């Protein structure tokens, strides 16, 4: 019926009789203007624009998971905590809607037979095991605390984030689609970096005023500006729209490594001058977060990439390191980094205390952890600045072990595939980008907890999205080899 209505409307406004066509066009203008006017008048301009944009994107996402992935990347980078401005029993986030839309469209394709094949990928079994164990520890942990709906919703969100791995492997099926998602990640990362630098250099009061406009989407309005050790006398830290500077640093690990991999590619997917600008913006934003864990992750990822393929990148890294050592503006950063290695600054000493407490909890509940709702003992708590220790607290050494096995298996497969693929092959760059981005996150995860944390769903989402894109590249290469052998 809808198709017939649209056909009649199209025939009306394209009629040969100009009076009939004019009447039809006028009707569309009045209807559209009236709807927009009601929205703007009743809801206000920000909510109205957001609602119209959301409806448009929603229609597009229901037609294509590729569009859904673009929207997902944009939200992860630019509006990670955005939620509905009104309650529907609770306030679902925009990420919730996009994740549900992605899995809904994929599910419909499976049910209707549009997709008959389910791709597991070489590490799919381990990921399923991790999901299963997470579900078990979630239920098992109910014995230590009552059911909390917020935690339950966040847990379901992070399970959907892990499920992105399978969705990506099954829906990104061509090199062209892979390149499209890569461009979206780089462009969204460029915008994030621009915002991070912009909010850093403008007056603090203006930053607070601008970011407070997001309160309509349930963004925090207190404690917006962040400083080293929460001391306003010390340097401010970049936040962009991630609010937490360490969360922004964790996000920049993926964005920076992926962008630099494409920057040094033989055939970049974007004009190289644009990639240079975006890469510089990302590097500067990473620096301004003062996140030492994120910096170590990026150095590890780019260092391994340079040793394996991009020799010119070694020179760039040496020059940047030399500038940081000699420039007066970077001396505070260098000093803080050295103090962190030596364990002399307050933040590092607090982390050492967290590690000690984490090992205490893990020693009491080694195999299953305590779940996600709380602890049975009043003298211990869940929370530590390391994704591996946090997983061991919540899911036991079994859960943390599965997480590590997935990461190590992934890296081994990626390295083997990189060695097989010719240097000038189109799949070489995404292998390097998505392989070493996960390496950077695994190194950064030793010092940060954002990569699997119920509070920072967007960082977990980009972790599994990146892993899915990397494994997609492996699957595409193996399918290409199988075709050649036939």
C-alpha positions as MATLAB code, in Angstrom:
seq = 'XXXXXXXXXXXXXXXXXXXXXXXXXXXXXXXXXXXXXXXXXXXXXXXXXXXXXXXXXXXXXXXXXXXXXXXXXXXXXXXXXXXXXXXXXXXXXXXXXXXXXXXXXXXXXXXXXXXXXXXXXXXXXXXXXXXXXXXXXXXXXXXXXXXXXXXXXXXXXXXXXXXXXXXXXXXXXXXXXXXXXXXXXXXXXXXXXXXXXXXXXXXXXXXXXXXXXXXXXXXXXXXXXXXXXXXXXXXXXXXXXXXXXXXXXXXXXXXXXXXXXXXXXXXXXXXXXXXXXXXXXXXXXXXXXXXXXXXXXXXXXXXXXXXXXXXXXXXXXXXXXXXXXXXXXXXXXXXXXXXXXXXXXXXXXXXXXXXXXXXXXXXXXXXXXXXXXXXXXXXXXXXXXXXXXXXXXXXXXXXXXXXXXXXXXXXXXXXXXXXXXXXXXXXXXXXXXXXXXXXXXXXXXXXXXXXXXXXXXXXXXXXXXXXXXXXXXXXXXXXXXXXXXX';
ca = [
       0.000    0.000    0.000;
       2.840    2.365    0.818;
       4.414    1.788   -2.590;
       1.128    2.597   -4.345;
       0.774    5.794   -2.311;
       4.278    6.906   -3.159;
       3.705    6.122   -6.852;
       0.510    8.185   -6.890;
       2.237   11.069   -5.125;
       5.119   10.934   -7.617;
       2.686   10.896  -10.558;
       0.832   13.819   -9.039;
       3.834   16.117   -8.598;
       5.277   15.151  -12.007;
       2.010   15.511  -13.927;
       2.057   17.189  -17.347;
      -0.591   19.676  -16.237;
       1.400   22.366  -14.362;
      -1.616   23.211  -12.199;
      -1.937   19.600  -11.001;
       1.808   19.311  -10.438;
       1.932   22.659   -8.659;
      -0.924   21.615   -6.375;
       0.866   18.377   -5.549;
       4.153   20.148   -4.837;
       2.352   22.721   -2.689;
       0.700   19.935   -0.688;
       4.080   18.283   -0.034;
       5.597   21.621    1.017;
       2.696   22.389    3.373;
       2.766   18.898    4.893;
       6.535   18.969    5.314;
       6.603   22.513    6.625;
       3.785   21.800    9.034;
       5.482   18.680   10.379;
       8.815   20.446   10.769;
       7.122   23.446   12.368;
       5.324   21.267   14.888;
       8.558   19.456   15.705;
      10.578   22.641   16.128;
       7.826   24.425   18.010;
       6.954   21.554   20.309;
      10.358   19.994   20.895;
      12.822   22.791   20.271;
      15.349   23.076   17.431;
      18.039   20.728   18.792;
      15.682   17.848   19.551;
      13.713   18.416   16.337;
      16.823   18.349   14.149;
      18.094   15.298   15.998;
      14.761   13.517   15.598;
      14.550   14.242   11.865;
      18.142   13.097   11.365;
      17.488    9.975   13.431;
      14.377    9.099   11.406;
      16.255    9.556    8.130;
      19.198    7.464    9.272;
      16.844    4.881   10.742;
      15.146    4.324    7.377;
      18.533    4.010    5.661;
      19.850    1.602    8.305;
      16.837   -0.659    7.863;
      17.816   -0.984    4.206;
      21.570   -1.526    4.615;
      23.851   -2.782    7.390;
      26.620   -0.827    5.665;
      24.822    2.429    6.466;
      24.296    1.121    9.980;
      28.024    0.593   10.372;
      28.700    4.164    9.205;
      26.251    5.497   11.792;
      27.736    3.245   14.465;
      31.244    4.538   13.766;
      29.985    8.115   13.870;
      28.277    7.612   17.233;
      31.281    5.829   18.747;
      33.528    8.721   17.803;
      31.258   11.746   18.135;
      28.318   11.018   20.450;
      29.168    7.874   22.450;
      26.960    8.605   25.477;
      24.058   10.243   23.663;
      20.633    9.030   24.806;
      17.010    9.811   24.069;
      15.905   13.140   25.557;
      12.825   11.430   27.005;
      12.145    8.204   28.861;
      10.545    5.065   27.480;
      10.712    3.352   30.849;
      14.435    4.097   30.693;
      16.656    6.221   28.458;
      18.119    4.032   25.691;
      21.239    5.393   24.055;
      21.633    6.015   20.358;
      24.217    3.233   20.347;
      21.497    0.886   21.625;
      19.248    1.729   18.698;
      21.993    1.333   16.109;
      23.204   -1.971   17.530;
      19.647   -3.325   17.615;
      19.012   -2.094   14.062;
      22.191   -3.754   12.793;
      21.364   -7.101   14.347;
      17.708   -6.751   13.360;
      18.524   -6.253    9.668;
      21.050   -9.086    9.763;
      18.512  -11.352   11.467;
      15.883  -10.556    8.840;
      18.343  -11.423    6.091;
      18.958  -14.787    7.705;
      15.243  -15.449    8.228;
      14.244  -14.439    4.693;
      17.034  -16.412    3.065;
      18.834  -13.379    1.650;
      21.875  -14.690    3.470;
      22.189  -18.459    3.671;
      25.738  -18.749    4.936;
      26.962  -17.981    8.446;
      30.691  -17.217    8.539;
      32.315  -18.259   11.821;
      35.876  -17.165   10.949;
      38.993  -18.814   12.407;
      38.464  -17.407   15.924;
      34.670  -17.449   15.968;
      34.565  -20.464   18.268;
      36.642  -18.702   20.909;
      34.432  -15.611   20.710;
      31.313  -17.760   21.211;
      32.982  -19.417   24.200;
      33.744  -15.985   25.656;
      30.139  -14.862   25.154;
      28.852  -18.047   26.788;
      31.145  -17.707   29.787;
      30.192  -14.046   30.183;
      26.530  -15.046   30.293;
      27.275  -17.745   32.874;
      29.219  -15.402   35.174;
      26.498  -12.766   34.812;
      23.871  -15.202   36.100;
      26.245  -16.734   38.655;
      27.036  -13.275   40.022;
      23.389  -12.696   40.965;
      24.120  -14.603   44.160;
      26.381  -11.734   45.263;
      23.972   -8.886   44.532;
      20.394   -8.221   43.536;
      19.335   -7.747   39.945;
      20.123   -4.204   38.831;
      18.373   -3.105   35.635;
      21.013   -0.538   34.689;
      23.810   -3.092   34.989;
      21.699   -5.653   33.131;
      21.118   -3.224   30.269;
      24.814   -2.314   30.148;
      25.727   -5.998   30.130;
      23.392   -6.655   27.192;
      24.944   -3.667   25.404;
      28.447   -5.016   25.813;
      27.320   -8.478   24.675;
      25.912   -6.860   21.525;
      29.268   -5.105   21.139;
      31.049   -8.466   21.227;
      28.477   -9.786   18.774;
      29.565   -7.059   16.347;
      32.452   -9.377   15.536;
      30.106  -11.890   13.883;
      27.875   -9.238   12.324;
      30.852   -7.572   10.611;
      32.385  -10.825    9.392;
      29.061  -11.830    7.855;
      27.954   -8.463    6.443;
      31.195   -6.881    5.183;
      31.797   -9.278    2.334;
      33.780   -7.332   -0.279;
      36.940   -5.257   -0.367;
      34.867   -2.252   -1.480;
      32.692   -2.498    1.629;
      35.806   -2.864    3.768;
      37.290    0.300    2.280;
      34.052    2.203    2.845;
      34.053    1.350    6.548;
      37.748    2.235    6.773;
      37.059    5.673    5.291;
      34.212    6.179    7.754;
      36.505    5.334   10.679;
      39.233    7.689    9.481;
      36.849   10.583    8.784;
      34.964   10.167   12.059;
      38.294    9.959   13.862;
      39.408   13.156   12.163;
      36.286   14.944   13.391;
      36.802   13.596   16.912;
      40.388   14.830   16.927;
      39.321   18.230   15.643;
      36.761   18.528   18.435;
      39.294   17.385   21.003;
      41.785   20.062   19.977;
      39.092   22.728   19.556;
      37.659   22.197   23.043;
      41.205   22.174   24.419;
      42.390   25.486   22.965;
      39.270   27.615   23.421;
      38.559   29.187   26.836;
      37.396   26.672   29.420;
      34.122   28.503   30.057;
      33.236   28.294   26.367;
      34.078   24.580   26.319;
      31.745   24.020   29.257;
      28.995   26.062   27.604;
      29.257   24.194   24.298;
      29.443   20.715   25.784;
      26.578   21.550   28.142;
      24.353   21.863   25.076;
      24.527   18.070   24.897;
      22.662   17.801   28.185;
      19.488   17.342   26.152;
      21.008   13.991   25.137;
      21.784   13.136   28.788;
      25.411   14.231   28.681;
      26.922   15.295   32.025;
      27.029   18.993   32.831;
      29.261   18.804   35.920;
      32.998   18.248   36.048;
      33.300   18.602   32.278;
      36.861   19.895   32.168;
      39.467   17.336   33.214;
      42.939   17.939   34.558;
      45.902   15.745   35.444;
      45.235   14.143   38.850;
      42.026   16.263   38.982;
      44.158   19.259   39.919;
      43.166   22.485   38.083;
      46.683   23.783   38.711;
      48.022   21.096   36.391;
      47.552   20.883   32.591;
      44.108   20.272   31.196;
      43.430   17.034   29.312;
      41.648   16.677   25.960;
      38.187   15.135   26.156;
      36.369   15.830   22.836;
      32.869   14.365   23.351;
      34.216   11.310   25.192;
      34.262   13.394   28.424;
      36.772   11.021   30.060;
      40.298   11.756   28.716;
      41.461    8.179   29.238;
      38.432    6.880   27.334;
      39.307    9.272   24.525;
      42.867    7.961   24.671;
      41.594    4.392   24.389;
      39.515    5.382   21.365;
      42.493    7.140   19.787;
      44.540    3.924   19.945;
      42.333    2.412   17.237;
      41.821    5.573   15.211;
      45.497    6.574   15.148;
      46.893    3.170   14.185;
      44.250    2.612   11.497;
      44.863    6.062   10.007;
      48.660    5.752    9.977;
      48.413    2.337    8.322;
      46.434    3.880    5.465;
      48.663    6.960    5.356;
      51.757    4.876    4.539;
      49.929    2.508    2.171;
      51.153    2.194   -1.400;
      47.662    3.009   -2.645;
      45.839    5.013    0.069;
      42.059    4.934    0.104;
      41.953    8.732    0.447;
      44.147   11.528   -0.939;
      47.388   11.379    1.045;
      47.374   15.104    2.003;
      44.034   14.574    3.763;
      45.408   11.534    5.566;
      48.454   13.529    6.684;
      46.245   16.235    8.192;
      44.007   13.709    9.942;
      46.995   11.718   11.236;
      48.601   14.877   12.685;
      45.320   15.861   14.360;
      45.001   12.395   15.870;
      48.573   12.334   17.142;
      48.096   15.754   18.743;
      44.808   14.721   20.344;
      46.409   11.560   21.704;
      49.179   13.683   23.202;
      46.711   16.115   24.780;
      44.808   13.311   26.550;
      47.964   12.681   28.626;
      46.934    9.018   28.613;
      50.157    7.094   29.056;
      48.512    3.717   28.556;
      47.048    4.828   25.238;
      50.396    6.277   24.159;
      52.165    2.976   24.915;
      49.487    1.132   22.939;
      49.930    3.368   19.886;
      53.727    3.150   20.087;
      53.502   -0.655   20.285;
      51.121   -0.889   17.332;
      52.938    1.566   15.088;
      56.356    0.232   16.137;
      55.438   -3.331   15.173;
      53.908   -2.078   11.921;
      57.043   -0.120   11.036;
      59.329   -3.079   11.710;
      57.190   -5.426    9.635;
      56.307   -3.228    6.659;
      56.615    0.566    6.819;
      60.285    1.441    7.312;
      59.573    5.156    6.734;
      57.343    5.100    9.793;
      60.393    4.329   11.948;
      61.924    7.642   10.895;
      58.704    9.510   11.707;
      58.513    7.914   15.159;
      62.161    8.737   15.896;
      61.675   12.369   14.843;
      58.535   12.703   17.004;
      60.322   11.132   19.988;
      63.294   13.488   19.538;
      61.014   16.528   19.362;
      59.227   15.479   22.542;
      62.580   15.166   24.318;
      63.920   18.575   23.288;
      60.879   20.880   22.966;
      60.165   22.929   26.102;
      56.407   22.488   25.638;
      56.663   18.700   25.984;
      58.943   18.482   29.008;
      56.055   18.148   31.467;
      54.723   15.202   29.446;
      58.133   13.515   29.340;
      58.657   14.044   33.062;
      55.217   12.650   33.862;
      55.852    9.642   31.631;
      59.143    8.885   33.387;
      57.509    9.329   36.801;
      54.854    6.844   35.751;
      57.461    4.261   34.768;
      59.228    4.789   38.087;
      55.950    4.716   40.024;
      56.528    8.131   41.576;
      53.380   10.072   40.657;
      50.086    9.861   42.552;
      48.078    8.295   39.702;
      50.544    5.420   39.300;
      50.724    4.815   43.037;
      46.926    4.622   43.147;
      47.031    2.079   40.330;
      49.489   -0.042   42.264;
      47.004   -0.015   45.135;
      44.224   -1.076   42.739;
      46.342   -3.924   41.401;
      47.016   -5.197   44.917;
      43.309   -5.111   45.785;
      42.429   -6.782   42.465;
      44.787   -9.676   43.112;
      43.237  -10.048   46.553;
      39.747  -10.412   45.051;
      40.945  -12.753   42.312;
      42.688  -14.998   44.846;
      39.371  -15.416   46.712;
      37.248  -16.062   43.601;
      39.757  -17.272   41.006;
      37.695  -19.220   38.492;
      34.307  -17.520   38.194;
      35.022  -14.077   39.610;
      32.177  -12.247   41.335;
      30.120  -11.313   38.296;
      28.866   -7.844   37.487;
      26.578   -6.888   40.387;
      28.871   -6.493   43.357;
      31.114   -8.362   45.754;
      30.176  -10.749   48.599;
      32.804   -9.313   50.932;
      32.716   -5.750   52.214;
      36.505   -5.427   52.283;
      36.972   -5.901   48.516;
      35.639   -4.069   45.485;
      35.459   -4.473   41.704;
      37.393   -1.908   39.715;
      40.964   -1.668   38.488;
      42.833    0.159   35.733;
      43.579   -2.956   33.680;
      41.142   -4.731   31.407;
      42.699   -8.111   32.164;
      42.476   -7.746   35.941;
      38.956   -6.309   35.649;
      37.875   -9.314   33.580;
      39.481  -11.648   36.109;
      37.560   -9.886   38.880;
      34.229  -10.157   37.089;
      34.618  -13.366   35.043;
      37.468  -15.137   36.780;
      40.737  -16.256   35.257;
      38.716  -18.347   32.797;
      37.026  -15.261   31.346;
      40.235  -13.242   31.299;
      42.047  -16.238   29.781;
      39.485  -16.548   26.976;
      39.824  -12.833   26.249;
      43.611  -13.161   26.016;
      43.390  -16.331   23.892;
      41.096  -14.533   21.434;
      43.509  -11.595   21.163;
      46.653  -13.716   20.811;
      45.019  -16.082   18.303;
      43.825  -13.103   16.302;
      47.316  -11.570   16.192;
      48.926  -14.861   15.133;
      46.426  -15.294   12.297;
      46.830  -11.678   11.196;
      50.654  -11.907   11.169;
      50.593  -15.121    9.150;
      48.175  -13.592    6.652;
      50.234  -10.378    6.372;
      53.251  -12.483    5.394;
      51.215  -14.293    2.722;
      49.575  -11.261    1.096;
      51.687   -9.373   -1.498;
      52.769   -5.903   -0.364;
      50.867   -4.145   -3.179;
      47.675   -6.179   -2.635;
      44.583   -4.141   -1.632;
      44.103   -6.304    1.485;
      47.605   -5.618    2.810;
      46.683   -2.235    4.324;
      43.551   -3.339    6.239;
      45.502   -6.326    7.561;
      48.117   -3.978    8.982;
      45.545   -1.433   10.187;
      43.177   -3.780   11.977;
      45.845   -6.221   13.084;
      48.075   -3.724   14.840;
      45.148   -1.666   16.169;
      44.197   -4.701   18.262;
      47.837   -5.131   19.289;
      47.840   -1.507   20.476;
      44.616   -2.055   22.414;
      45.985   -5.224   24.031;
      49.084   -3.357   25.198;
      47.025   -0.359   26.330;
      44.658   -2.727   28.134;
      47.408   -3.600   30.603;
      47.040   -0.074   32.007;
      43.434    0.830   31.092;
      40.080   -0.855   31.650;
      38.030    0.737   28.855;
      38.253   -2.121   26.359;
      35.707   -4.237   28.246;
      33.875   -2.040   30.708;
      30.117   -1.743   31.185;
      30.403    2.034   31.505;
      32.318    2.613   28.258;
      30.351    0.594   25.718;
      31.664    2.569   22.746;
      35.294    1.574   23.369;
      34.317   -2.092   23.678;
      32.259   -1.733   20.489;
      35.162   -0.367   18.445;
      37.421   -3.125   19.829;
      35.188   -5.900   18.503;
      34.323   -3.931   15.364;
      38.044   -3.632   14.628;
      38.610   -7.323   15.294;
      35.687   -8.189   13.036;
      37.063   -6.041   10.217;
      40.483   -7.656   10.607;
      39.039  -11.148   10.469;
      36.902  -10.106    7.485;
      40.149   -9.263    5.681;
      41.537  -12.714    6.481;
      38.361  -14.398    5.226;
      38.438  -12.367    1.992;
      42.066  -13.369    1.392;
      41.334  -17.056    1.995;
      38.340  -16.919   -0.333;
      40.530  -15.305   -2.981;
      43.105  -18.081   -2.616;
      40.379  -20.737   -2.820;
      39.061  -19.169   -6.039;
      42.530  -19.201   -7.584;
      43.021  -22.870   -6.709;
      39.797  -23.904   -8.442;
];
